[in-house]
Amino acid sequence: MESRFARTLRSGAAIAVVAGLCAGSPARAASESATTPQSKSQPHKASPAHASTGKAETAKKAVKTEAAGTPAKGEAAKKPAKAPTAKTATDKPTAGKTAAAKSEPAKKVTAKKVTEKSGPAKPPAKPGRGPLTTASISPAMNARAATALPAEEAQRGSFRAFVEGVWPAAQARGVSRDTFDLAFAGVAPDPKIAELTHRQSEFVKPIWEYLNGAVTSARVARGQDVAREYAATLDAVERRYGVDRAAVLGIWGMETNFGTFTGGKDVIRSLATLAHLNYRGDFFRNELVTALVILQQGHVAREDMKGSWAGAMGQTQFMPSSFMSYAVDGDGDGRKDIWSSVPDALASTANYLRQKGWTPGLPWAVEVALPANFDWRTRAGSFSTWASLGVRRADGEAMPRGGEATLFLPAGASGPAFLVTSNFNVIKSYNSSDAYAMGVGHLGDRIYGGASIQAAWPVNQRQLDREQRVDLQRHLARLGYDLGEPDGKLGSKTREAVRDYQERRGLVPDGHPTLALLESLRGGR
């Protein structure tokens, strides 16, 4: 199928654009001296999104704090996506909707637009200061400028050479030169992204603070509104994929606040910047090539390919590789448009969860109350086994009739207790954080009338900071526990190691690290 980019470039106006850009395009200028035209400035719940399978995310503040799983902290919010009519996942396109109509967004790139964006507007003179003249520039300023300009030119040249080096891989995957050149026209590295790769939080919020920020009354109310608005679509998606609509809405809400905040970064620029930095090896280079394939296939117009600083895209915050594996056409128009089509976004999320092993009819978790004589060494069993041990649901309802569940104590023995199922782990495949998975599940439950978490959180309990968490992992590793490289992230391996260490020393094996536990490890006790 001929891409929208090829069709666009056959028009006279678009040919004029490419002719004007080729001399400065990073894709062609590796051996040329022309300066790369400036790209458009871009406005951004992350959760270690999905770039981290250890994903996202991505609650990526008004809205950003709400989108707790996404990785685009600090970006300005994008305008809400247009809410399309509530088509079901099986709806067919309306009569007269042609391929030519779909190609119209790509025609937004015109010679006039390139002229307008070819350079920054001159800022107004600051009050109280005269014009900057050669005489007013100090020798130190001249020295700094002389050093900075060659470095800047070298960076541009290096980036242009990098982009041209991507072409063979893109070509091998069916990307045309026209699509490639249009994708990189005016693209330069984003210096803000380089800064974001070096940021590492020194303190992780306690899970109760995370959930309070992620599952707000406003977000629940918004979720209930969209649940009604897209009820027919959710019906169709649930029938087709067997995934609980509450989980689909929970992810939609956590990732982009139900499509109102999808990130304002140019995905090609973001991925190219990260790949040029060689951040995480070849990961972002491969994602960049895959993003070019998406453009070649015509699923989104070049100017609409927006997302997070890490390249997570659209209402689902899929990385390009996830898009290629899991995105589906939910509204029957021939495109997989996770940016502006709600049916496509919801169906794609459900398809992702199904492919990752979602079990129909099984809850993600239930909050429970443990009996006074509970044996803390009990970790897993069927729901009927848990009931026979005196474990009861916190909301007073009956235990699920079937299925297996594992005891999960996110704040230790002194906080709420949950029985989590395999579907909890499926949600974690979207973003590997326990807190993110709890946020998704709890938000979905609340949207459909579920109760708030019943037990009290240990809000006065001091949490380990990042340095202490890294130290904890190092001490556990010295005892022979296989945790990988200490990174301060307390995942399932760290929890299992802590639980085993606690049990060996006669402590309550709740898997929750505390300062007392860390001191015990430091003392070799």
Secondary structure, DSSP 8 states (H G I E B T S, - for coil): ---HHHHHHTSHHHHHHHHHHTTT-TTTGGG---------------SS-TT----------HHHHHSTT-S-TT--------------TT----TT--HHHHTGGGGG--HHHHHHHSS-------TT-----GGGS-HHHHHHHHHHHHHHHHHHHHHHHHHHHHHHHHHHTT--HHHHHHHHTT----HHHHHHHH---S----HHHHHHHHS-HHHHHHHHHHHHHTHHHHHHHHHHH---HHHHHHHHHHHHTTTT----EEHHHHHHHHHHTTTTTTHHHHHHHHHHHHHHTTSS-GGG-EE-TT--BTTTTB-HHHHHHH---SSSSSS--TTT-HHHHHHHHHHHHHHTT--TT--SEEEEE--TT--TT--EEEHHHHHHTT-EETTS----SS-EEEEE-TT-TTS-EEEE-HHHHHHHTTS--HHHHHHHHHHHHHHTT-----S---TTS----HHHHHHHHHHHHHTT----S--S---HHHHHHHHHHHHHTTS-------HHHHHHHHTT-
